[in-house]
Amino acid sequence: MDAVALGVTRILLVTGPKGPRLDAVGVLEKLGRHPAPRLLRLGVAFNACLPTEEARAQERRRLERKLRTGLVDDIWLNTGDDAVLLA
């Protein structure tokens, strides 16, 4: 069934901690190679509160790759309760 016909206007692409081989970054990069009319707003998640600096740096690199596709309309923040990591 066509999502737009059902009234869907936005999609949030989220991979999760043990995501599939084709994760949110891969989906966006694949979509970017196939021009199509933009009927839906695409959102992605960004987690600023990962436990290690290495994990946070990797998450920032993934966000940059997502944004470089030019397809991202919204960024959803996955926040935690560690004020230091949120700064």
MODELLER restraints for C-alpha pairs under 7 A, 6 or more apart:
rsr = mdl.restraints
at = mdl.atoms
rsr.add(forms.Gaussian(group=physical.xy_distance, feature=features.Distance(at['CA:9:A'], at['CA:40:A']), mean=5.05, stdev=0.5))
rsr.add(forms.Gaussian(group=physical.xy_distance, feature=features.Distance(at['CA:9:A'], at['CA:41:A']), mean=6.25, stdev=0.5))
rsr.add(forms.Gaussian(group=physical.xy_distance, feature=features.Distance(at['CA:10:A'], at['CA:40:A']), mean=5.28, stdev=0.5))
rsr.add(forms.Gaussian(group=physical.xy_distance, feature=features.Distance(at['CA:10:A'], at['CA:41:A']), mean=4.56, stdev=0.5))
rsr.add(forms.Gaussian(group=physical.xy_distance, feature=features.Distance(at['CA:10:A'], at['CA:42:A']), mean=5.89, stdev=0.5))
rsr.add(forms.Gaussian(group=physical.xy_distance, feature=features.Distance(at['CA:11:A'], at['CA:40:A']), mean=6.93, stdev=0.5))
rsr.add(forms.Gaussian(group=physical.xy_distance, feature=features.Distance(at['CA:11:A'], at['CA:41:A']), mean=6.28, stdev=0.5))
rsr.add(forms.Gaussian(group=physical.xy_distance, feature=features.Distance(at['CA:11:A'], at['CA:42:A']), mean=5.09, stdev=0.5))
rsr.add(forms.Gaussian(group=physical.xy_distance, feature=features.Distance(at['CA:11:A'], at['CA:43:A']), mean=6.02, stdev=0.5))
rsr.add(forms.Gaussian(group=physical.xy_distance, feature=features.Distance(at['CA:12:A'], at['CA:42:A']), mean=6.00, stdev=0.5))
rsr.add(forms.Gaussian(group=physical.xy_distance, feature=features.Distance(at['CA:12:A'], at['CA:43:A']), mean=4.48, stdev=0.5))
rsr.add(forms.Gaussian(group=physical.xy_distance, feature=features.Distance(at['CA:12:A'], at['CA:44:A']), mean=5.59, stdev=0.5))
rsr.add(forms.Gaussian(group=physical.xy_distance, feature=features.Distance(at['CA:13:A'], at['CA:24:A']), mean=5.56, stdev=0.5))
rsr.add(forms.Gaussian(group=physical.xy_distance, feature=features.Distance(at['CA:13:A'], at['CA:43:A']), mean=6.05, stdev=0.5))
rsr.add(forms.Gaussian(group=physical.xy_distance, feature=features.Distance(at['CA:13:A'], at['CA:44:A']), mean=5.11, stdev=0.5))
rsr.add(forms.Gaussian(group=physical.xy_distance, feature=features.Distance(at['CA:14:A'], at['CA:24:A']), mean=5.87, stdev=0.5))
rsr.add(forms.Gaussian(group=physical.xy_distance, feature=features.Distance(at['CA:14:A'], at['CA:44:A']), mean=6.31, stdev=0.5))
rsr.add(forms.Gaussian(group=physical.xy_distance, feature=features.Distance(at['CA:14:A'], at['CA:45:A']), mean=6.04, stdev=0.5))
rsr.add(forms.Gaussian(group=physical.xy_distance, feature=features.Distance(at['CA:15:A'], at['CA:23:A']), mean=5.35, stdev=0.5))
rsr.add(forms.Gaussian(group=physical.xy_distance, feature=features.Distance(at['CA:15:A'], at['CA:24:A']), mean=5.48, stdev=0.5))
rsr.add(forms.Gaussian(group=physical.xy_distance, feature=features.Distance(at['CA:25:A'], at['CA:62:A']), mean=6.88, stdev=0.5))
rsr.add(forms.Gaussian(group=physical.xy_distance, feature=features.Distance(at['CA:25:A'], at['CA:65:A']), mean=6.76, stdev=0.5))
rsr.add(forms.Gaussian(group=physical.xy_distance, feature=features.Distance(at['CA:25:A'], at['CA:66:A']), mean=5.52, stdev=0.5))
rsr.add(forms.Gaussian(group=physical.xy_distance, feature=features.Distance(at['CA:28:A'], at['CA:66:A']), mean=6.58, stdev=0.5))
rsr.add(forms.Gaussian(group=physical.xy_distance, feature=features.Distance(at['CA:28:A'], at['CA:69:A']), mean=6.49, stdev=0.5))
rsr.add(forms.Gaussian(group=physical.xy_distance, feature=features.Distance(at['CA:29:A'], at['CA:69:A']), mean=6.05, stdev=0.5))
rsr.add(forms.Gaussian(group=physical.xy_distance, feature=features.Distance(at['CA:32:A'], at['CA:69:A']), mean=5.91, stdev=0.5))
rsr.add(forms.Gaussian(group=physical.xy_distance, feature=features.Distance(at['CA:41:A'], at['CA:73:A']), mean=5.77, stdev=0.5))
rsr.add(forms.Gaussian(group=physical.xy_distance, feature=features.Distance(at['CA:42:A'], at['CA:71:A']), mean=6.73, stdev=0.5))
rsr.add(forms.Gaussian(group=physical.xy_distance, feature=features.Distance(at['CA:42:A'], at['CA:72:A']), mean=5.30, stdev=0.5))
rsr.add(forms.Gaussian(group=physical.xy_distance, feature=features.Distance(at['CA:42:A'], at['CA:73:A']), mean=5.37, stdev=0.5))
rsr.add(forms.Gaussian(group=physical.xy_distance, feature=features.Distance(at['CA:42:A'], at['CA:74:A']), mean=6.41, stdev=0.5))
rsr.add(forms.Gaussian(group=physical.xy_distance, feature=features.Distance(at['CA:43:A'], at['CA:72:A']), mean=5.72, stdev=0.5))
rsr.add(forms.Gaussian(group=physical.xy_distance, feature=features.Distance(at['CA:43:A'], at['CA:73:A']), mean=5.71, stdev=0.5))
rsr.add(forms.Gaussian(group=physical.xy_distance, feature=features.Distance(at['CA:43:A'], at['CA:74:A']), mean=4.30, stdev=0.5))
rsr.add(forms.Gaussian(group=physical.xy_distance, feature=features.Distance(at['CA:43:A'], at['CA:75:A']), mean=5.51, stdev=0.5))
rsr.add(forms.Gaussian(group=physical.xy_distance, feature=features.Distance(at['CA:43:A'], at['CA:76:A']), mean=6.82, stdev=0.5))
rsr.add(forms.Gaussian(group=physical.xy_distance, feature=features.Distance(at['CA:44:A'], at['CA:72:A']), mean=6.94, stdev=0.5))
rsr.add(forms.Gaussian(group=physical.xy_distance, feature=features.Distance(at['CA:44:A'], at['CA:74:A']), mean=6.42, stdev=0.5))
rsr.add(forms.Gaussian(group=physical.xy_distance, feature=features.Distance(at['CA:44:A'], at['CA:75:A']), mean=5.08, stdev=0.5))
rsr.add(forms.Gaussian(group=physical.xy_distance, feature=features.Distance(at['CA:44:A'], at['CA:76:A']), mean=5.96, stdev=0.5))
rsr.add(forms.Gaussian(group=physical.xy_distance, feature=features.Distance(at['CA:45:A'], at['CA:75:A']), mean=5.75, stdev=0.5))
rsr.add(forms.Gaussian(group=physical.xy_distance, feature=features.Distance(at['CA:45:A'], at['CA:76:A']), mean=4.66, stdev=0.5))
rsr.add(forms.Gaussian(group=physical.xy_distance, feature=features.Distance(at['CA:45:A'], at['CA:77:A']), mean=5.84, stdev=0.5))
rsr.add(forms.Gaussian(group=physical.xy_distance, feature=features.Distance(at['CA:45:A'], at['CA:78:A']), mean=6.65, stdev=0.5))
rsr.add(forms.Gaussian(group=physical.xy_distance, feature=features.Distance(at['CA:46:A'], at['CA:63:A']), mean=6.71, stdev=0.5))
rsr.add(forms.Gaussian(group=physical.xy_distance, feature=features.Distance(at['CA:46:A'], at['CA:75:A']), mean=6.78, stdev=0.5))
rsr.add(forms.Gaussian(group=physical.xy_distance, feature=features.Distance(at['CA:46:A'], at['CA:76:A']), mean=6.16, stdev=0.5))
rsr.add(forms.Gaussian(group=physical.xy_distance, feature=features.Distance(at['CA:46:A'], at['CA:77:A']), mean=5.06, stdev=0.5))
rsr.add(forms.Gaussian(group=physical.xy_distance, feature=features.Distance(at['CA:46:A'], at['CA:78:A']), mean=5.88, stdev=0.5))
rsr.add(forms.Gaussian(group=physical.xy_distance, feature=features.Distance(at['CA:47:A'], at['CA:59:A']), mean=6.93, stdev=0.5))
rsr.add(forms.Gaussian(group=physical.xy_distance, feature=features.Distance(at['CA:47:A'], at['CA:77:A']), mean=6.02, stdev=0.5))
rsr.add(forms.Gaussian(group=physical.xy_distance, feature=features.Distance(at['CA:47:A'], at['CA:78:A']), mean=4.67, stdev=0.5))
rsr.add(forms.Gaussian(group=physical.xy_distance, feature=features.Distance(at['CA:47:A'], at['CA:79:A']), mean=6.28, stdev=0.5))
rsr.add(forms.Gaussian(group=physical.xy_distance, feature=features.Distance(at['CA:48:A'], at['CA:56:A']), mean=6.47, stdev=0.5))
rsr.add(forms.Gaussian(group=physical.xy_distance, feature=features.Distance(at['CA:48:A'], at['CA:78:A']), mean=6.88, stdev=0.5))
rsr.add(forms.Gaussian(group=physical.xy_distance, feature=features.Distance(at['CA:48:A'], at['CA:79:A']), mean=6.40, stdev=0.5))
rsr.add(forms.Gaussian(group=physical.xy_distance, feature=features.Distance(at['CA:48:A'], at['CA:85:A']), mean=6.69, stdev=0.5))
rsr.add(forms.Gaussian(group=physical.xy_distance, feature=features.Distance(at['CA:48:A'], at['CA:86:A']), mean=6.24, stdev=0.5))
rsr.add(forms.Gaussian(group=physical.xy_distance, feature=features.Distance(at['CA:49:A'], at['CA:79:A']), mean=6.13, stdev=0.5))
rsr.add(forms.Gaussian(group=physical.xy_distance, feature=features.Distance(at['CA:49:A'], at['CA:80:A']), mean=5.84, stdev=0.5))
rsr.add(forms.Gaussian(group=physical.xy_distance, feature=features.Distance(at['CA:49:A'], at['CA:85:A']), mean=5.47, stdev=0.5))
rsr.add(forms.Gaussian(group=physical.xy_distance, feature=features.Distance(at['CA:49:A'], at['CA:86:A']), mean=6.47, stdev=0.5))
rsr.add(forms.Gaussian(group=physical.xy_distance, feature=features.Distance(at['CA:50:A'], at['CA:56:A']), mean=5.56, stdev=0.5))
rsr.add(forms.Gaussian(group=physical.xy_distance, feature=features.Distance(at['CA:66:A'], at['CA:72:A']), mean=6.93, stdev=0.5))
